[in-house]
Amino acid sequence: MAIEKQETKTKKKKGRHRGLRVFLFVQLFLMGFVLLVLAWYHLGGYAEKVSELRSKAIELVERSTKETFRKAQTSVAYDVNGNVIATLKGEKNVYYLPIEEIPEYAKQAVISIEDKKFYSHHGFDLAAIIRAGLAMLRNGHVTEGASTITQQLARNIYLTTDKTWERKVEEIYIAVELEKKYTKDEILEFYLNNIYFANGNYGIEAASRGYFSKSAGRLTLSELAYLVAIPNRPSYYDPLVHPENTLARRDRILRNMLSDGVISEKSFGEAMAQQIVLNVTPEANNNFAKSFTLYCAIREIMKSEGFEFRNDFLSAEDRKTYESAYNEKYRECNTKLYTGGYRIYTSLDLNIQKLLQDSLDNILSIDQEKAEDGTYSFQGAAACIDNMSGFVKAIIGGRSQDVKGMTLNRAYQSYRQPGSCIKPLLVYTPAIERGYTADTLVMDEKTDDGPKNWDDLYHGEITLRKAVELSKNTVAWDIFKKLTPEVGFSYLSKLGFYGLDPSDRVQAAGIGGFTHGVNVLEMAKGYSAIEHDGSAREATCIIRITDAEGKELYVSDRAETKVYDVTAARKMTDILEGAMIDGTGGGFEIPGQVAAGKTGTTTENRDKWFVGYTRYYTTAVWVGFDIPKDIEEVSDTFFPLHIWHDFMVPLHEGKSYLPFLDPMELRGPETQEFPELSSGSSSGSSSSDSPQETEMQAASSEEPFDIPPDGAVAPPQETGGNDNDEVSEPPPDTPSEPAGGEAQTSGETSSSDQNTDNENF
């Protein structure tokens, strides 16, 4: 017995020695391994690399601000009734929500599934990293994540998704620094506004609008959990491609939330039972409204950043230099518009826009021929301005077609010869300022150096009113010769016409012969200025622009530029009113309203125009072929007048009768469609006269005509030359190369072309 006890003690002693030896061996092995790793770490340059990564992480986070996490927000443009015209997003669709507006269930769901220790760790979770590593060794592949919410934020904002040790180390360092600088709630806010939810949607609000067409604050627990399921693997959990995968992960998230105690059994049951129904709203195809809104908004951003717009140039080289600077700034501000999170409030009315589009489409449907690119060959464009406010209400750049992307907006991007429509702006109203009246006798006769009339008929001595009503080229030619092209073009310059060329200042321009031509928007603005007592306002649709939080960045001040004398403008309206009764616009009156307007037709019927207005609206319409040819090959119908009439009649339904004002009558305080802007309006322009414009104004006000044909001396009239001129603003591309990449559509017409004036009446 004693011997057995002794043997047992001996065995235990040997066991202890063996255990001690194993322990010492393991310790020595581990120490050796650690020393080896440290040697490898230092001698291999890894210590230096890690130090660099840490320094870089510290620098990145130190430079960051809250704005670092709010970049590339989606901008939204609205019509006057609050309808969305367009959502403007670059590569990302982003709507930023502050933490207090993010639903609690969204916060709880993401913490429950992604990072349970979010509020306790300091940027990374060592236990999770070890656990994920062991799981990977056990299963042979990654089965669970180890990145905290802060690490994921660091990766989304600063890093790539490369699976390298350097990226992982830098990610951890950045996460640690972020935790030092920002609060947990701020980090959660940044995270939920930046993670990717597939299909171009970044952030919980963009995902909510993208998949359910409503804001995140209106989503149920089940819908929020469904969205939170996506970012883990956006392609695998894409609800449009793999809805069954998204639903399965939603269920897992809900079970986690129940286990974590953040939702009740009742809420869990209701959420699990809810059927998920997506409501992906296709983007509205407001093609022309969208392109014009972009154009106007970009120019407002350019203006706010100090860009000076011009429309008068000393030479072709001067224009080229300006346009180069313009296009560079335009592209820069275009990028800002798509990423700045702006809220753009416009004067456009999508109901009126549809009415104008339908009117144009219906009238032009007579010709269905298409060009090689699939667009209609026979085209039209139109623009409607609210005369009360001066804002654009609708703008149509062509016939409706199902096309990808934005097409050429001919209403402001294409330049065409104006025909007789230019006469009231360039010839007749300036002449009335200098003493001509509706009853002034003028001579309609053929001369060797002058043009012919469209019908080759000449009436001898007639009144100026009759000459306008019958659109006599001979009379316009003679008056413009006395006026001089320099004086006439000073008015178009103040109106902001951009396609003017120094070579245009010739006699033929008085009947519509231009190098490049004019666009529809310019013509609408010009006639609206006549209706508005000779004062022009910028033809824009932008009422105001705010940032995503509602802070106003721009508010229209509706500055006015005095172009024509009040009396002259009203007398011109009276004459054009007659043209709608006894002249080329006869038979197209608007029931219950009075209207004034003028037709225009160019050489060989390549362009047809009508611009007409009431006290309420001015609408300009152009019809022609993109590659100019005779319109009468289609029909001898005067298309622009029909489009104008079909649009304006329903537009005025229910509006009270408003006659035009007599020359001596004071303009009353009519109700404006944008009353909130009236207090900020200004009677003066926002820019100073250029030396060239000042010289033109001096010529305009100091050089009286010869004695008019009736024998009365014509005293010079004041033209408003002492007022500051508005800085005129060009379209994004040169008149000879309209934006959109299409060829010049104004044809080969030059200043030698003659206006044929073969309007139907």
C-alpha positions in Angstrom: 0.0 0.0 0.0 2.8 2.4 0.9 4.6 1.4 -2.3 1.5 2.3 -4.4 1.2 5.7 -2.7 4.8 6.4 -3.4 4.4 5.5 -7.1 1.3 7.7 -7.3 3.3 10.6 -5.8 6.1 10.0 -8.2 3.7 10.0 -11.2 2.1 13.2 -10.1 5.5 14.8 -9.7 6.6 13.7 -13.1 3.2 15.0 -14.5 3.8 18.4 -13.0 7.3 18.6 -14.4 6.0 17.5 -17.8 3.2 20.2 -17.6 5.8 22.8 -16.6 8.0 21.9 -19.5 5.0 22.1 -21.9 4.0 25.4 -20.5 7.6 26.8 -20.7 7.8 25.4 -24.3 4.6 27.1 -25.3 5.6 30.4 -23.7 9.0 30.3 -25.4 7.4 29.4 -28.7 4.9 32.3 -28.4 7.7 34.7 -27.4 9.7 33.5 -30.3 6.8 33.8 -32.6 6.0 37.3 -31.3 9.7 38.3 -31.7 9.7 36.8 -35.2 6.5 38.7 -36.1 7.9 41.9 -34.6 11.1 41.5 -36.5 9.2 40.8 -39.7 6.9 43.7 -38.9 9.8 46.2 -38.5 12.4 44.8 -40.9 9.9 44.2 -43.6 8.8 47.9 -43.6 5.3 47.2 -42.2 5.8 49.3 -39.1 6.6 52.3 -41.3 3.6 51.6 -43.5 1.2 51.3 -40.6 2.6 54.5 -39.2 1.9 56.2 -42.5 -1.6 54.9 -42.6 -2.3 56.1 -39.1 -0.9 59.6 -39.9 -3.0 59.7 -43.1 -6.2 58.7 -41.2 -5.6 61.4 -38.6 -5.1 64.0 -41.3 -8.2 63.0 -43.2 -10.5 63.1 -40.2 -9.0 66.4 -38.9 -9.8 68.1 -42.3 -13.4 66.7 -42.3 -16.5 68.7 -41.3 -20.1 67.7 -41.2 -20.3 68.9 -44.8 -17.9 66.1 -45.8 -20.7 63.7 -45.3 -23.3 65.7 -47.1 -21.8 65.8 -50.6 -23.6 64.9 -53.9 -27.1 65.5 -52.8 -29.9 65.2 -55.3 -31.5 68.5 -56.5 -35.3 68.7 -57.3 -37.1 71.1 -59.6 -40.8 72.0 -59.1 -43.4 73.6 -61.2 -45.6 76.5 -59.9 -48.1 74.0 -58.5 -45.5 71.9 -56.6 -45.3 69.1 -59.2 -41.9 67.6 -59.7 -40.4 68.6 -63.0 -37.2 66.7 -62.5 -34.9 65.1 -60.0 -31.4 66.0 -60.8 -28.8 63.5 -59.7 -25.4 62.7 -60.9 -24.1 59.2 -60.1 -25.9 59.2 -56.8 -29.5 59.8 -55.7 -29.1 61.4 -52.3 -31.5 63.2 -49.9 -29.9 64.1 -46.6 -31.9 63.7 -43.3 -30.7 65.0 -40.0 -30.6 62.5 -37.1 -33.9 63.7 -35.6 -35.7 63.1 -38.8 -34.5 59.5 -39.3 -37.1 57.1 -38.0 -36.1 55.3 -34.8 -36.9 51.9 -36.2 -34.3 52.6 -39.0 -31.7 53.4 -36.4 -32.6 50.4 -34.2 -32.7 48.0 -37.2 -29.3 48.9 -38.5 -27.7 48.7 -35.1 -29.4 45.4 -34.4 -28.2 43.7 -37.6 -24.8 45.5 -38.3 -23.3 46.6 -35.0 -24.9 45.7 -31.6 -22.0 47.3 -29.6 -22.2 50.5 -31.6 -22.8 52.7 -28.5 -20.0 51.0 -26.5 -17.0 50.5 -28.8 -14.5 53.1 -29.9 -14.6 52.6 -33.6 -13.8 48.9 -33.9 -14.8 45.7 -32.2 -11.8 43.5 -31.5 -14.0 40.6 -30.3 -16.0 40.7 -33.6 -12.7 40.7 -35.6 -11.4 37.6 -33.8 -14.8 35.9 -34.0 -15.0 36.6 -37.8 -11.4 35.3 -38.2 -12.1 32.1 -36.4 -15.4 31.6 -38.4 -13.5 32.1 -41.6 -10.8 29.5 -40.6 -13.6 27.1 -39.6 -15.7 27.5 -42.7 -13.1 28.2 -45.3 -14.8 31.5 -46.3 -16.2 34.7 -44.8 -19.5 33.9 -43.0 -19.9 37.0 -40.8 -18.7 40.6 -40.9 -16.5 42.3 -38.5 -16.8 46.0 -39.6 -18.5 48.3 -37.2 -20.9 51.0 -38.4 -18.1 53.5 -38.0 -15.7 51.4 -40.1 -18.3 51.0 -42.8 -18.7 54.8 -42.8 -15.0 55.3 -43.1 -14.9 52.9 -46.0 -17.8 54.5 -47.8 -16.5 58.1 -47.5 -12.7 57.7 -47.7 -11.7 54.3 -49.0 -12.3 51.7 -51.7 -13.6 48.1 -51.3 -10.2 46.6 -52.0 -9.6 43.5 -49.8 -6.1 44.4 -48.7 -4.6 44.5 -45.2 -3.6 48.2 -45.8 -7.2 49.2 -46.5 -8.4 47.3 -43.4 -5.8 48.9 -41.2 -6.5 52.4 -42.5 -10.2 51.8 -42.1 -9.7 51.0 -38.4 -7.6 54.0 -37.8 -10.1 56.3 -39.6 -12.9 54.8 -37.6 -11.0 55.4 -34.3 -10.4 59.1 -35.3 -14.0 59.6 -36.3 -15.1 58.3 -32.9 -12.9 60.9 -31.3 -14.2 63.8 -33.3 -17.9 63.1 -33.7 -20.7 61.9 -31.4 -22.3 58.5 -31.9 -25.5 60.1 -33.1 -23.6 62.1 -35.7 -21.8 59.0 -36.9 -25.1 57.2 -37.2 -26.6 60.1 -39.1 -23.6 60.2 -41.5 -23.9 56.4 -42.0 -27.6 56.2 -42.7 -27.3 59.1 -45.2 -24.4 57.6 -47.2 -24.8 53.8 -47.4 -25.8 52.3 -50.7 -29.2 50.9 -51.2 -28.8 49.7 -54.8 -30.2 51.2 -58.0 -28.4 54.5 -57.5 -30.0 55.3 -54.2 -27.7 56.5 -51.4 -29.1 57.0 -47.9 -32.3 56.0 -46.2 -34.4 58.9 -47.6 -33.3 58.3 -51.2 -34.1 54.6 -50.8 -37.5 55.3 -49.3 -38.4 57.6 -52.2 -36.8 55.3 -54.8 -38.6 52.1 -53.7 -41.8 53.3 -52.0 -42.3 56.8 -53.5 -42.7 58.4 -50.0 -40.4 59.8 -47.4 -38.7 57.6 -44.8 -40.8 59.2 -42.0 -43.9 57.6 -43.5 -42.6 54.0 -43.7 -43.7 51.2 -41.5 -41.4 49.1 -39.3 -41.6 46.3 -41.8 -40.7 48.6 -44.7 -37.8 50.2 -42.9 -36.4 46.8 -42.0 -36.8 45.8 -45.6 -34.7 48.8 -46.7 -32.1 48.2 -44.0 -31.7 44.7 -45.5 -30.2 46.0 -48.7 -26.8 47.6 -47.9 -25.2 44.4 -46.6 -24.9 43.1 -50.2 -26.7 45.6 -52.5 -26.6 43.3 -55.6 -27.8 40.2 -53.7 -30.5 42.0 -51.8 -31.6 44.3 -54.6 -35.4 44.4 -54.2 -36.0 44.9 -57.9 -34.0 41.8 -58.9 -34.0 39.5 -55.8 -37.0 40.5 -53.7 -37.1 37.1 -52.0 -33.6 37.6 -50.7 -34.5 41.1 -49.4 -37.6 39.7 -47.7 -35.6 36.9 -46.0 -33.1 39.4 -44.6 -35.9 41.6 -43.4 -37.3 38.7 -41.4 -33.9 38.2 -39.9 -33.6 41.8 -38.9 -37.0 41.8 -37.3 -36.0 38.7 -35.2 -32.8 40.4 -34.1 -34.8 43.5 -33.1 -37.2 41.4 -31.1 -34.3 39.5 -29.4 -32.6 42.8 -28.6 -35.8 44.1 -27.0 -36.3 47.1 -29.2 -39.6 46.0 -30.5 -42.5 44.1 -28.9 -44.0 40.7 -29.8 -47.0 42.5 -31.2 -45.0 44.8 -33.4 -42.8 41.9 -34.5 -45.9 39.9 -35.6 -47.5 42.8 -37.4 -44.3 43.6 -39.2 -43.7 40.0 -40.3 -47.2 39.7 -41.6 -47.1 42.9 -43.7 -46.8 42.3 -47.4 -44.2 44.5 -49.0 -45.4 46.3 -52.0 -42.9 48.5 -53.9 -44.0 51.7 -55.6 -41.2 52.7 -58.0 -42.4 55.8 -59.7 -40.9 56.2 -63.2 -39.2 59.6 -63.8 -41.6 62.0 -65.6 -40.7 62.8 -69.1 -40.9 66.5 -68.8 -38.2 66.8 -71.5 -38.5 70.4 -72.6 -39.5 71.8 -69.2 -36.5 70.0 -67.6 -34.0 71.2 -70.1 -35.2 74.8 -69.8 -35.2 74.6 -66.0 -31.6 73.3 -66.0 -30.6 76.1 -68.4 -32.1 78.8 -66.3 -31.0 77.4 -63.0 -27.4 77.0 -64.1 -27.3 80.6 -65.3 -28.6 81.7 -61.9 -25.8 79.9 -60.2 -23.3 81.4 -62.7 -24.7 84.8 -62.0 -24.5 84.3 -58.2 -20.8 83.5 -58.7 -20.1 86.7 -60.5 -20.2 85.6 -64.1 -20.9 88.6 -66.4 -23.2 87.8 -69.3 -22.9 89.5 -72.7 -24.7 89.6 -76.0 -22.7 92.3 -77.8 -19.4 91.5 -79.3 -16.8 93.6 -81.1 -15.6 90.8 -83.4 -15.8 87.0 -84.0 -12.7 86.5 -81.9 -14.3 88.5 -79.0 -17.4 86.2 -79.2 -15.3 83.1 -79.3 -13.3 84.1 -76.2 -16.5 84.9 -74.3 -18.2 81.6 -75.3 -15.1 79.6 -74.2 -15.3 81.2 -70.8 -19.1 80.8 -70.7 -19.1 77.1 -71.6 -16.4 76.3 -69.0 -18.4 78.1 -66.3 -21.6 76.5 -67.5 -20.2 73.0 -67.2 -18.8 73.7 -63.7 -22.2 75.0 -62.5 -24.0 72.1 -64.2 -22.1 69.7 -62.0 -23.0 71.8 -58.9 -26.6 71.6 -59.9 -26.6 67.8 -60.0 -24.8 67.4 -56.7 -25.8 70.4 -54.6 -29.1 69.3 -53.2 -30.9 72.4 -54.5 -34.6 72.9 -54.4 -35.6 74.8 -57.6 -39.0 76.5 -57.6 -40.1 77.6 -61.1 -42.9 79.5 -62.8 -43.5 76.6 -65.3 -47.0 75.1 -65.1 -47.0 71.5 -66.3 -50.7 71.7 -67.1 -50.1 74.7 -69.4 -47.0 72.9 -70.7 -49.1 69.9 -71.7 -51.7 72.2 -73.3 -49.0 73.9 -75.5 -47.4 70.6 -76.3 -50.7 69.0 -77.4 -51.6 72.1 -79.5 -48.3 71.9 -81.3 -48.4 68.1 -81.7 -51.9 68.1 -83.1 -51.4 70.7 -85.7 -48.1 69.3 -86.9 -49.3 65.7 -87.0 -50.1 66.3 -90.7 -46.5 65.3 -91.5 -45.1 62.1 -90.1 -41.8 62.0 -92.0 -38.8 61.2 -89.8 -35.1 61.9 -90.2 -32.4 59.2 -90.0 -32.1 59.6 -86.2 -35.8 58.9 -85.8 -36.9 62.5 -85.0 -39.7 64.2 -86.9 -38.4 66.3 -89.8 -41.3 68.8 -89.6 -40.8 70.6 -86.4 -42.1 73.5 -84.2 -41.3 75.4 -81.0 -43.2 77.7 -78.8 -42.8 79.7 -75.6 -45.5 81.3 -73.4 -44.7 84.2 -71.0 -46.9 85.5 -68.2 -47.2 89.2 -68.9 -48.1 90.0 -65.3 -44.9 88.6 -63.9 -42.6 88.3 -66.9 -41.9 84.6 -66.1 -42.0 81.8 -68.6 -45.1 79.6 -68.1 -44.5 77.0 -70.7 -41.8 76.2 -73.3 -41.9 73.5 -76.0 -38.8 72.7 -78.0 -40.3 70.3 -80.6 -42.8 67.5 -81.2 -43.4 64.8 -78.6 -41.4 61.7 -79.2 -40.2 58.7 -77.0 -36.5 59.2 -76.9 -33.8 58.6 -74.3 -32.2 61.6 -72.7 -33.0 65.2 -73.5 -33.5 66.3 -77.1 -32.8 69.7 -78.7 -35.0 72.4 -77.2 -35.6 74.5 -80.3 -37.4 77.2 -78.3 -34.1 78.6 -77.0 -31.3 76.6 -78.6 -32.2 77.0 -82.3 -31.8 80.2 -84.3 -34.0 80.9 -87.3 -34.8 83.8 -89.6 -37.7 85.8 -88.1 -39.4 87.2 -91.1 -41.8 90.1 -90.6 -42.2 89.2 -86.9 -39.0 91.3 -86.2 -40.5 94.5 -87.7 -42.4 95.7 -84.6 -39.3 95.2 -82.4 -36.6 96.5 -84.8 -38.5 99.0 -87.0 -42.0 100.1 -86.1 -41.9 100.7 -82.4 -38.6 102.7 -82.6 -40.2 104.7 -85.5 -43.3 105.4 -83.3 -40.9 106.8 -80.7 -39.7 109.2 -83.3 -43.1 110.6 -84.2 -44.8 108.0 -86.5 -48.4 107.1 -85.6 -50.9 104.6 -86.9 -52.3 107.3 -89.2 -49.0 108.4 -90.6 -49.0 108.1 -94.4 -46.3 106.0 -95.9 -45.5 105.0 -99.5 -45.9 101.4 -100.6 -44.0 101.3 -103.9 -41.4 99.2 -105.6 -37.9 100.7 -105.8 -34.8 99.5 -107.6 -32.8 99.0 -104.4 -35.6 97.7 -102.2 -37.5 94.4 -101.7 -40.8 93.3 -103.2 -44.0 92.5 -101.4 -45.0 88.9 -101.1 -48.0 89.3 -103.5 -46.1 91.8 -105.8 -48.9 94.3 -105.2 -48.2 98.0 -104.3 -50.9 100.3 -102.9 -49.1 103.6 -103.1 -49.9 106.0 -100.2 -51.3 104.1 -97.2 -51.4 104.5 -93.4 -48.7 102.9 -91.2 -51.5 100.8 -89.7 -52.4 99.4 -93.0 -48.8 98.7 -93.9 -48.4 96.7 -90.7 -51.6 94.8 -91.2 -50.7 93.9 -94.8 -47.0 93.3 -93.8 -45.6 95.5 -96.4 -41.9 95.0 -96.9 -41.4 98.2 -98.9 -42.6 100.3 -96.0 -40.5 98.6 -93.4 -37.5 98.9 -95.7 -37.9 102.6 -96.2 -38.5 103.3 -92.5 -35.6 101.2 -91.4 -33.3 103.0 -93.8 -34.2 106.3 -92.2 -33.9 104.8 -88.7 -30.5 103.3 -89.5 -29.6 99.7 -88.6 -27.4 100.9 -85.7 -30.3 102.5 -84.0 -32.7 99.6 -84.7 -30.2 97.0 -83.4 -29.7 99.0 -80.2 -33.2 97.9 -79.2 -32.6 94.2 -79.9 -29.4 94.5 -77.9 -31.3 95.8 -74.9 -33.8 93.0 -75.3 -31.0 90.6 -74.9 -31.0 89.0 -78.4 -27.9 86.8 -78.5 -27.6 85.7 -82.1 -26.8 89.2 -83.3 -23.7 89.6 -85.5 -21.9 92.8 -86.5 -22.6 91.9 -90.1 -26.4 92.0 -89.3 -26.4 95.8 -89.2 -27.5 96.2 -92.8 -30.7 97.3 -94.5 -32.0 93.7 -95.1 -32.3 93.1 -91.3 -35.3 95.4 -91.3 -37.4 92.8 -93.0 -35.9 89.8 -91.2 -32.6 89.0 -92.9 -30.1 87.9 -90.2 -26.8 86.0 -90.3 -27.8 83.6 -87.5 -31.4 84.6 -86.7 -33.4 84.7 -83.4 -35.0 82.1 -81.2 -38.5 81.6 -80.0 -37.9 82.7 -76.4 -36.3 85.9 -77.5 -39.3 86.8 -79.7 -41.7 86.0 -76.9 -39.7 88.3 -74.6 -39.6 91.1 -77.1 -43.4 91.1 -77.7 -44.0 90.8 -73.9 -41.9 93.9 -73.4 -44.1 95.8 -75.8 -47.2 94.7 -73.8 -45.4 95.6 -70.6 -45.2 99.3 -71.6 -41.8 98.9 -73.3 -40.0 97.3 -70.3 -38.3 93.9 -70.6 -37.7 91.3 -67.9 -35.5 88.3 -68.1 -37.3 85.4 -69.8 -36.6 82.9 -67.1 -38.6 80.3 -65.2 -36.6 80.5 -61.9 -38.6 82.1 -59.0 -36.2 81.0 -56.2 -33.6 78.4 -55.4 -32.9 77.1 -51.9 -30.6 74.5 -50.4 -31.9 71.2 -49.1 -32.7 72.8 -45.7 -34.8 75.6 -47.2 -32.2 78.4 -47.0 -32.8 80.8 -49.9 -29.8 81.0 -52.2 -31.5 83.1 -54.9 -34.8 85.0 -55.2 -35.8 86.6 -58.5 -35.9 90.4 -58.2 -37.6 90.8 -61.6 -35.4 93.8 -62.6 -36.7 95.6 -65.7 -34.8 97.2 -68.6 -36.4 100.1 -70.3 -36.4 99.3 -74.0 -39.3 101.3 -75.6 -41.2 104.5 -74.6 -44.5 103.7 -72.8 -46.6 105.6 -75.4 -44.8 104.1 -78.3 -45.3 100.6 -76.9 -49.0 101.1 -76.4 -49.4 102.6 -79.9 -47.6 99.6 -81.3 -50.0 97.3 -79.4 -53.0 99.2 -80.9 -51.7 98.6 -84.4 -51.0 94.9 -83.8 -54.4 94.6 -82.3 -55.7 95.7 -85.7 -53.6 93.1 -87.4 -55.6 90.5 -85.5 -58.8 91.8 -86.9 -58.1 93.2 -90.4 -54.7 91.9 -91.1 -52.7 88.7 -91.3 -54.1 87.4 -88.0 -57.7 87.9 -88.9 -60.1 85.2 -87.9 -58.0 84.0 -85.0 -59.4 86.2 -82.2 -59.7 84.9 -78.6 -63.3 84.9 -77.3 -63.8 87.4 -74.5 -60.3 89.0 -74.9 -58.5 91.3 -77.2 -55.2 90.2 -78.7 -52.4 91.7 -80.7 -49.9 89.9 -82.9 -47.8 89.6 -86.0 -47.1 86.8 -88.5 -43.8 86.2 -90.2 -42.6 84.1 -93.2 -39.2 83.8 -94.7 -37.7 83.2 -98.1 -39.1 80.1 -99.9 -41.4 79.5 -96.9 -38.6 77.9 -94.9 -39.7 79.5 -91.6 -43.2 80.5 -90.4 -43.8 82.5 -87.2 -46.6 84.0 -85.2 -46.1 86.0 -82.0 -49.3 87.3 -80.3 -50.3 88.5 -76.9 -53.2 89.5 -74.6 -53.0 91.4 -71.4 -52.4 88.0 -69.7 -49.9 86.0 -71.9 -47.5 86.4 -74.8 -46.9 83.3 -76.9 -44.4 82.9 -79.8 -44.6 80.0 -82.2 -42.2 78.9 -84.9 -42.7 76.1 -87.4 -40.2 74.7 -90.0 -37.9 71.9 -90.9 -34.7 71.2 -89.1 -33.1 71.0 -92.5 -34.8 74.0 -94.0 -37.1 73.6 -97.0 -40.4 74.9 -98.3 -43.1 74.3 -95.6 -45.9 74.6 -98.3 -44.7 71.2 -99.6 -46.7 70.0 -96.5 -49.6 72.4 -96.7 -50.4 76.0 -97.3 -51.9 76.2 -93.8 -50.4 78.8 -91.6 -49.4 76.4 -88.8 -48.1 78.8 -86.2 -51.3 80.8 -86.1 -53.4 77.7 -85.6 -51.1 76.4 -82.8 -51.2 79.8 -81.1 -55.0 80.0 -81.3 -55.6 76.4 -80.2 -53.4 77.0 -77.2 -54.5 80.5 -76.2 -58.3 80.0 -76.4 -58.5 77.4 -73.6 -55.7 79.2 -71.7 -57.9 82.2 -71.3 -61.1 80.4 -70.3 -62.6 81.8 -67.2 -60.4 84.9 -67.2 -62.0 88.3 -66.9 -61.9 90.7 -69.9 -58.8 92.9 -69.9 -58.5 95.4 -72.7 -55.1 96.9 -73.7 -54.3 100.3 -72.2 -54.6 103.6 -74.1 -51.4 105.6 -74.5 -52.4 108.0 -71.7 -54.0 105.5 -69.4 -52.2 104.5 -66.2 -51.5 100.8 -65.7 -53.5 99.4 -62.8 -52.4 97.1 -60.1 -53.5 93.8 -61.7 -53.2 90.7 -59.7 -49.8 89.1 -60.3 -49.4 85.3 -60.5 -46.4 85.6 -58.2 -47.4 88.3 -55.7 -44.6 87.3 -53.3 -42.1 88.7 -55.7 -43.7 92.1 -56.3 -42.1 93.7 -53.2 -38.6 92.8 -54.5 -39.1 94.1 -58.0 -37.0 96.9 -59.4 -37.7 99.4 -62.1 -34.0 99.6 -62.9 -31.7 97.1 -64.4 -28.9 95.4 -62.6 -26.1 96.4 -64.9 -24.4 99.4 -66.4 -24.4 100.5 -70.0 -21.5 99.3 -72.1 -19.8 102.1 -74.2 -21.2 100.5 -77.3 -24.8 100.5 -76.0 -24.4 104.1 -74.7 -23.4 105.2 -78.2 -26.4 103.4 -79.7 -28.8 105.0 -77.2 -27.3 108.4 -78.0 -27.9 107.9 -81.7 -31.4 106.7 -80.9 -32.4 109.7 -78.9 -30.5 112.4 -80.7 -31.0 111.7 -84.4 -34.6 112.6 -85.5 -36.1 111.2 -88.6 -36.5 113.1 -91.8 -39.9 114.7 -92.1 -42.5 111.9 -92.3 -44.5 111.5 -95.5 -47.5 113.4 -94.2 -45.5 116.5 -93.9 -45.5 116.8 -90.1 -42.2 117.4 -88.3 -41.4 114.3 -86.2 -39.9 115.4 -82.9 -37.5 112.8 -81.4 -38.9 110.7 -78.5 -37.0 109.6 -75.4 -36.0 106.0 -75.7 -35.1 105.3 -72.2 -31.4 105.7 -73.0 -30.6 107.1 -69.5 -31.8 103.9 -67.8 -29.2 101.2 -67.0 -29.3 98.3 -69.5 -29.8 94.8 -68.4 -26.9 92.5 -69.0 -28.1 90.2 -71.8 -27.5 86.5 -71.4 -26.7 83.9 -74.0 -27.7 80.3 -74.5 -25.1 77.7 -73.6 -23.8 77.3 -77.2 -23.2 79.5 -80.2 -26.1 80.3 -82.5 -24.4 78.5 -85.3 -24.0 75.3 -83.2 -27.2 74.8 -81.0 -26.7 72.7 -77.9 -27.6 69.1 -78.3 -25.2 68.4 -81.0 -27.6 69.0 -83.9 -26.6 70.9 -87.0 -27.4 74.5 -87.5 -31.1 74.8 -88.3 -31.5 78.4 -89.4 -30.5 77.5 -93.0 -28.4 79.4 -95.4 -30.4 82.6 -95.0 -28.1 85.6 -94.7 -28.7 89.3 -94.5 -29.4 89.3 -98.3 -32.5 87.2 -97.8 -35.9 88.8 -98.2 -39.0 88.3 -96.2 -41.7 87.1 -98.5 -44.6 87.8 -96.1 -47.0 85.3 -97.8 -49.1 85.0 -94.6 -52.7 83.8 -95.1 -55.4 86.4 -94.3 
